[in-house]
Amino acid sequence: MLEFLKHVFGGQNQFASGGLLLMIIGGLSVYLRAIPARIWEWLVEQSTLMITVKDDDAAFVWVKEWFLEQRFLQRIRRVDLDTAMRNERIALIPAPGTHWFWYRGRPFLAYFSRTENTRERTGRRLESLTFRTVGRKRAFLQHFVDDVVACHLKRLGVQSRLFTYNDGWDLAGGYAPRLLESVILQPGEKEHIVQDIEKFRMSKQRYESLGIPYHRGYLFYGPPGTGKTSLVSALAAHFGLSIYLINLGDFNDRTLMNAVNQTAPNASMNDGPRAPDAKETVVERNGVTLSGLLNALDGFHAPTNVLFMMTTNRMETLDEALLRPGRMDYKLYLGKATDRQRIELYRRFFPQAPEAAARAFVENSASAETMAEFQGMLLAMEGQTNLWLEPTVAEN
């Protein structure tokens, strides 16, 4: 190499040799100028900690919730309006860009990135949050993560919330859970299922000692309007569980597993497939194969500390593999409304009404076969406040 350089620079073509010399000197100068920057980058990498969360992870919303509880948020001048964080109440959250704050005596940089997704027809924006702070021990980042989780759990409290899936779980604003006492079943049915869930929630250590996955499946089936969805909502509210609503028609095997894996512990997952007239395989109906659905329920990656609740109009159209214990452990048929159920619902609407008035109204409302239909009739006549005082009117 040395002899080659001597030959080049000692040659007769001074233009070529001079040009080559200038090119080498220029390259060396660029390289030498880059050395300080590379040294600085190396020092930063060696002396800081960094953590990133993307919007396809449930923790992304948790971090936004954490921001809302921090005092330094009042000093941030570049903010976005967000109505999804507080159920349609406007909240101010950091806008895309770089923000800094102090946390437990250390400076933090938060970089909020937002880009347009050009690979999907929906054009959904892709967002991520990156946090960086000084230090080398990951334990400090763990404290930060623990605070974010604690803030999320505190915000949830014992409230029941509804989440729907759209490339990630979104909190459904305006959701009002049902009260358990408002759901009227056959005698003993409601009490029995409550006891079953209570027993399950107290059996975590027993499940772990036996090596059994800690989740339980419930199937509510019967004609439309019999209260299946209302029962799911009421049970979730009674036990302080959040509902993650899944419509199998919107998923394939991969997206279903991804959605299931993103649910929080201590939750209720509800799916409401509407059974067709003839028996079909799951894949023919919606793109989720039967094996994919079974893996989501009790496969290696199935979540723990979760209640799976499925509703269907016709249980006989479901595959037997889906109905076995370990997948659907508790089955409850909700049929047409009985006179006792309708009388009890009438008395909930009109607690001062004598039972004779309730029975008279029920006898003249035989066309309302389901609780939903009978409730609709009660709502329609609720304004007639004196109706219960004259039961003979209902008999005409």
C-alpha positions as CSV (number, residue, x, y, z in Angstrom):
1,M,0.0,0.0,0.0
2,L,2.9,2.4,0.8
3,E,4.6,1.7,-2.5
4,F,1.3,2.3,-4.3
5,L,0.8,5.7,-2.6
6,K,4.4,6.6,-3.5
7,H,3.8,5.7,-7.1
8,V,0.5,7.7,-7.3
9,F,1.9,10.8,-5.7
10,G,5.2,10.6,-7.5
11,G,3.7,10.1,-10.9
12,Q,3.9,12.5,-13.8
13,N,0.1,13.2,-13.8
14,Q,0.1,15.9,-11.2
15,F,-3.6,16.6,-11.8
16,A,-4.6,13.1,-10.9
17,S,-2.2,12.8,-8.0
18,G,-3.3,16.2,-6.6
19,G,-7.0,15.3,-7.0
20,L,-6.5,12.1,-5.2
21,L,-4.6,13.8,-2.4
22,L,-7.4,16.3,-1.9
23,M,-10.0,13.6,-1.9
24,I,-8.1,11.7,0.8
25,I,-7.5,14.8,2.9
26,G,-11.2,15.7,2.6
27,G,-12.3,12.2,3.6
28,L,-10.0,12.3,6.6
29,S,-11.3,15.7,7.7
30,V,-14.9,14.5,7.5
31,Y,-14.0,11.4,9.5
32,L,-12.1,13.4,12.1
33,R,-14.9,15.8,12.5
34,A,-17.3,12.9,13.1
35,I,-15.2,11.5,15.9
36,P,-16.4,13.9,18.6
37,A,-20.0,13.2,17.6
38,R,-19.4,9.5,17.8
39,I,-17.7,9.8,21.1
40,W,-20.6,11.8,22.4
41,E,-23.1,9.2,21.1
42,W,-21.2,6.5,22.8
43,L,-21.0,8.4,26.1
44,V,-24.8,9.0,25.9
45,E,-25.5,5.4,25.2
46,Q,-23.3,4.3,28.2
47,S,-24.7,6.8,30.7
48,T,-28.4,6.8,30.0
49,L,-31.5,4.5,30.1
50,M,-34.2,4.4,27.4
51,I,-37.6,2.8,27.2
52,T,-40.1,2.9,24.3
53,V,-43.8,2.1,24.1
54,K,-45.8,1.9,20.9
55,D,-49.5,2.6,20.4
56,D,-50.2,-1.1,19.5
57,D,-49.5,-1.9,23.2
58,A,-52.1,-1.4,26.0
59,A,-49.4,0.3,28.0
60,F,-49.4,3.3,25.6
61,V,-52.7,4.4,27.0
62,W,-51.5,3.8,30.5
63,V,-48.6,6.2,30.0
64,K,-51.0,8.8,28.7
65,E,-53.1,8.3,31.8
66,W,-49.9,8.7,33.9
67,F,-49.2,12.0,32.2
68,L,-52.6,13.4,33.2
69,E,-51.7,12.9,36.9
70,Q,-48.3,14.7,36.8
71,R,-47.8,18.3,37.9
72,F,-45.2,19.0,35.2
73,L,-47.9,18.6,32.6
74,Q,-49.1,22.1,33.5
75,R,-45.7,23.5,32.3
76,I,-45.8,21.7,28.9
77,R,-46.7,24.3,26.2
78,R,-47.2,22.0,23.2
79,V,-50.2,19.9,23.9
80,D,-52.9,17.9,22.0
81,L,-56.6,17.7,22.8
82,D,-57.8,14.2,23.7
83,T,-61.4,13.1,24.5
84,A,-60.7,9.4,24.7
85,M,-58.8,9.5,28.0
86,R,-61.6,10.8,30.2
87,N,-64.8,9.6,28.6
88,E,-65.4,12.5,26.2
89,R,-64.1,15.1,28.7
90,I,-61.4,17.1,27.1
91,A,-57.9,16.3,28.3
92,L,-54.6,18.0,27.4
93,I,-51.7,15.6,26.7
94,P,-48.2,16.2,25.3
95,A,-48.1,16.9,21.6
96,P,-45.7,15.2,19.2
97,G,-42.1,16.3,19.8
98,T,-39.6,16.4,22.7
99,H,-40.5,17.3,26.2
100,W,-38.5,17.2,29.4
101,F,-39.5,16.9,33.1
102,W,-38.1,15.8,36.4
103,Y,-39.0,12.5,37.9
104,R,-37.7,11.4,41.3
105,G,-34.9,13.9,41.2
106,R,-33.7,12.9,37.7
107,P,-34.2,14.7,34.3
108,F,-36.3,12.8,31.8
109,L,-36.7,13.4,28.1
110,A,-39.9,12.2,26.5
111,Y,-40.1,12.0,22.7
112,F,-43.6,11.6,21.3
113,S,-43.5,10.4,17.7
114,R,-46.4,10.4,15.3
115,T,-46.3,9.3,11.7
116,E,-48.9,8.5,9.0
117,N,-49.2,4.8,8.2
118,T,-49.1,4.5,4.4
119,R,-49.1,0.7,4.3
120,E,-52.7,0.3,5.4
121,R,-55.8,1.5,3.6
122,T,-57.1,3.0,6.8
123,G,-54.2,5.4,7.0
124,R,-54.1,5.0,10.8
125,R,-51.4,7.2,12.5
126,L,-48.6,5.3,14.2
127,E,-47.5,6.7,17.5
128,S,-44.8,5.9,20.0
129,L,-43.4,7.4,23.3
130,T,-39.7,7.1,24.1
131,F,-38.3,8.1,27.5
132,R,-34.6,8.7,28.3
133,T,-32.9,9.5,31.6
134,V,-29.4,9.4,33.1
135,G,-28.2,6.3,34.9
136,R,-27.2,2.7,34.2
137,K,-29.3,0.7,36.6
138,R,-32.5,-0.7,35.1
139,A,-34.1,-0.7,38.5
140,F,-34.8,3.0,38.2
141,L,-36.8,2.4,34.9
142,Q,-38.7,-0.4,36.7
143,H,-39.8,2.1,39.3
144,F,-41.0,4.4,36.5
145,V,-43.0,1.5,34.9
146,D,-44.4,0.4,38.3
147,D,-45.7,4.0,38.8
148,V,-47.4,3.9,35.4
149,V,-49.1,0.6,36.2
150,A,-50.1,1.8,39.7
151,C,-51.6,4.9,38.2
152,H,-53.6,2.8,35.7
153,L,-54.9,0.5,38.4
154,K,-55.9,3.4,40.6
155,R,-57.8,5.0,37.7
156,L,-59.7,1.8,37.0
157,G,-60.5,1.3,40.7
158,V,-63.4,-1.1,40.9
159,Q,-65.1,0.4,37.9
160,S,-66.2,-1.7,35.0
161,R,-65.1,-0.4,31.6
162,L,-65.7,-1.5,28.1
163,F,-62.9,-1.8,25.5
164,T,-63.3,-2.4,21.8
165,Y,-60.5,-3.4,19.4
166,N,-59.2,-1.3,16.5
167,D,-55.5,-2.2,16.0
168,G,-55.3,-1.9,19.8
169,W,-57.8,-1.7,22.7
170,D,-59.8,1.5,22.9
171,L,-61.8,2.6,25.8
172,A,-65.5,3.0,24.8
173,G,-66.8,6.3,26.0
174,G,-70.3,6.6,27.5
175,Y,-70.5,3.0,28.5
176,A,-73.0,2.5,31.4
177,P,-72.7,-1.0,32.9
178,R,-75.8,-2.8,34.1
179,L,-76.7,-3.3,37.7
180,L,-76.8,-7.0,38.7
181,E,-80.1,-6.5,40.5
182,S,-81.6,-5.2,37.2
183,V,-81.0,-8.6,35.5
184,I,-83.8,-10.9,36.3
185,L,-83.2,-14.6,35.8
186,Q,-84.9,-17.8,36.9
187,P,-84.8,-18.4,40.7
188,G,-81.3,-19.3,41.9
189,E,-79.6,-18.9,38.5
190,K,-78.0,-15.5,39.3
191,E,-76.9,-16.5,42.7
192,H,-75.3,-19.6,41.5
193,I,-73.3,-18.0,38.8
194,V,-72.1,-15.3,41.2
195,Q,-71.0,-18.0,43.6
196,D,-69.2,-19.8,40.8
197,I,-67.2,-16.6,39.9
198,E,-66.4,-15.9,43.5
199,K,-65.1,-19.4,44.0
200,F,-62.9,-19.1,40.9
201,R,-61.5,-15.7,42.0
202,M,-60.4,-17.3,45.3
203,S,-58.8,-20.3,43.7
204,K,-55.7,-18.8,42.0
205,Q,-53.2,-20.6,44.2
206,R,-55.1,-23.9,43.8
207,Y,-55.0,-23.6,40.0
208,E,-51.3,-22.8,40.1
209,S,-50.5,-25.7,42.4
210,L,-52.3,-28.1,40.1
211,G,-50.7,-26.6,37.0
212,I,-54.1,-25.6,35.5
213,P,-54.4,-22.4,33.4
214,Y,-56.1,-19.8,35.6
215,H,-59.1,-18.8,33.5
216,R,-62.7,-19.8,33.2
217,G,-65.2,-19.9,30.4
218,Y,-68.9,-19.1,30.5
219,L,-71.4,-19.6,27.7
220,F,-74.8,-17.9,27.7
221,Y,-77.1,-19.1,25.0
222,G,-80.8,-18.6,24.0
223,P,-83.0,-16.6,21.8
224,P,-82.3,-12.9,21.0
225,G,-83.5,-10.4,23.6
226,T,-83.2,-12.8,26.6
227,G,-80.6,-10.8,28.5
228,K,-77.3,-12.5,27.6
229,T,-75.3,-9.3,27.0
230,S,-77.0,-7.6,29.9
231,L,-75.9,-10.5,32.2
232,V,-72.2,-10.1,31.0
233,S,-72.3,-6.4,31.7
234,A,-73.9,-6.8,35.1
235,L,-71.5,-9.5,36.2
236,A,-68.5,-7.4,35.1
237,A,-69.8,-4.4,37.1
238,H,-70.5,-6.5,40.2
239,F,-67.0,-7.9,40.3
240,G,-65.2,-4.7,39.1
241,L,-64.0,-6.3,35.8
242,S,-63.4,-4.5,32.5
243,I,-65.0,-6.0,29.4
244,Y,-62.9,-6.6,26.3
245,L,-65.4,-7.0,23.5
246,I,-64.5,-9.3,20.6
247,N,-66.5,-9.9,17.4
248,L,-64.8,-12.9,15.7
249,G,-65.9,-11.6,12.3
250,D,-63.4,-8.8,12.7
251,F,-60.3,-11.0,13.3
252,N,-58.1,-13.7,11.9
253,D,-56.0,-16.1,13.9
254,R,-53.0,-13.8,14.2
255,T,-55.0,-10.6,15.1
256,L,-57.2,-12.5,17.5
257,M,-54.2,-13.9,19.4
258,N,-52.6,-10.4,19.4
259,A,-55.8,-8.9,20.8
260,V,-56.2,-11.5,23.5
261,N,-52.5,-11.1,24.6
262,Q,-53.0,-7.4,25.1
263,T,-55.9,-7.7,27.6
264,A,-55.2,-6.7,31.2
265,P,-55.4,-9.3,34.0
266,N,-58.6,-9.5,36.0
267,A,-60.8,-8.9,33.0
268,S,-63.8,-10.3,31.2
269,M,-63.6,-11.1,27.5
270,N,-66.9,-11.2,25.7
271,D,-67.6,-12.6,22.3
272,G,-71.1,-12.7,20.8
273,P,-71.1,-14.9,17.7
274,R,-74.5,-15.1,16.0
275,A,-75.1,-18.7,15.1
276,P,-76.2,-19.4,11.5
277,D,-79.0,-21.7,10.5
278,A,-76.7,-24.6,9.5
279,K,-73.7,-25.8,11.4
280,E,-70.5,-24.4,10.0
281,T,-66.8,-24.3,10.9
282,V,-65.5,-21.1,12.4
283,V,-63.2,-20.4,9.5
284,E,-66.2,-20.4,7.1
285,R,-67.9,-17.7,9.1
286,N,-65.3,-15.2,9.8
287,G,-61.6,-16.1,9.0
288,V,-60.8,-17.2,12.6
289,T,-60.1,-21.0,12.4
290,L,-61.4,-23.3,15.1
291,S,-57.8,-24.1,16.1
292,G,-57.0,-20.4,16.3
293,L,-60.0,-19.8,18.6
294,L,-59.1,-22.7,20.8
295,N,-55.5,-21.6,21.1
296,A,-56.7,-18.1,22.1
297,L,-58.9,-19.7,24.8
298,D,-56.5,-22.3,26.3
299,G,-53.4,-22.4,24.3
300,F,-49.8,-21.7,25.4
301,H,-50.3,-18.0,25.1
302,A,-53.8,-17.7,26.5
303,P,-54.1,-15.0,29.2
304,T,-54.5,-15.8,32.9
305,N,-56.9,-14.4,35.5
306,V,-59.5,-13.8,32.8
307,L,-63.1,-14.8,32.4
308,F,-64.1,-15.8,28.9
309,M,-67.8,-15.1,28.3
310,M,-69.4,-16.1,25.0
311,T,-73.0,-15.4,24.0
312,T,-74.8,-17.2,21.1
313,N,-78.4,-17.6,20.0
314,R,-78.0,-21.3,19.2
315,M,-75.5,-23.4,21.1
316,E,-76.0,-26.5,18.9
317,T,-74.2,-24.7,16.0
318,L,-71.0,-24.5,17.9
319,D,-68.3,-27.1,17.6
320,E,-68.1,-29.6,20.5
321,A,-64.4,-28.9,20.9
322,L,-65.3,-25.4,21.9
323,L,-67.8,-26.5,24.5
324,R,-65.7,-28.9,26.5
325,P,-64.7,-28.1,30.1
326,G,-61.6,-26.0,30.3
327,R,-62.9,-23.8,27.5
328,M,-66.6,-23.4,28.3
329,D,-66.9,-24.4,32.0
330,Y,-70.3,-23.0,32.8
331,K,-73.3,-23.0,30.5
332,L,-76.5,-21.1,31.1
333,Y,-79.6,-21.1,29.0
334,L,-81.6,-17.9,28.9
335,G,-85.0,-18.6,27.4
336,K,-88.3,-16.7,27.0
337,A,-89.5,-14.7,29.9
338,T,-91.7,-16.4,32.5
339,D,-94.6,-14.7,34.3
340,R,-92.5,-14.6,37.5
341,Q,-89.7,-12.7,35.7
342,R,-92.1,-10.3,34.1
343,I,-93.9,-9.6,37.3
344,E,-90.5,-8.9,39.0
345,L,-89.5,-6.5,36.3
346,Y,-92.8,-4.7,36.5
347,R,-92.3,-4.3,40.2
348,R,-88.9,-2.8,39.5
349,F,-90.4,-0.2,37.3
350,F,-93.3,0.5,39.7
351,P,-92.2,-0.5,43.2
352,Q,-95.4,0.9,44.8
353,A,-97.7,-1.1,42.6
354,P,-99.8,-3.9,44.1
355,E,-99.0,-7.4,42.9
356,A,-102.5,-7.6,41.4
357,A,-101.7,-4.8,39.0
358,A,-98.5,-6.5,38.0
359,R,-100.2,-9.8,37.3
360,A,-103.0,-8.1,35.4
361,F,-100.5,-6.3,33.2
362,V,-98.5,-9.5,32.6
363,E,-101.6,-11.4,31.6
364,N,-102.4,-8.8,29.0
365,S,-98.9,-8.7,27.7
366,A,-98.5,-12.2,26.5
367,S,-97.1,-11.0,23.1
368,A,-93.9,-9.9,24.8
369,E,-92.0,-13.2,24.8
370,T,-88.6,-12.0,25.9
371,M,-87.5,-9.7,28.7
372,A,-86.3,-7.2,26.2
373,E,-89.7,-7.0,24.6
374,F,-91.5,-6.7,27.9
375,Q,-89.1,-4.0,29.1
376,G,-89.8,-2.1,26.0
377,M,-93.5,-2.2,26.8
378,L,-92.8,-1.0,30.3
379,L,-90.7,1.9,29.0
380,A,-93.5,2.9,26.6
381,M,-96.1,3.1,29.4
382,E,-93.9,4.4,32.2
383,G,-95.3,7.9,31.8
384,Q,-98.8,6.6,32.8
385,T,-98.1,7.0,36.6
386,N,-101.6,6.1,37.7
387,L,-101.8,2.9,35.7
388,W,-100.9,0.7,38.6
389,L,-103.6,2.2,40.8
390,E,-106.3,0.9,38.5
391,P,-105.5,-2.7,37.6
392,T,-108.9,-3.1,35.9
393,V,-107.7,-0.8,33.1
394,A,-105.1,-3.3,32.1
395,E,-107.8,-6.1,32.0
396,N,-109.9,-4.3,29.4
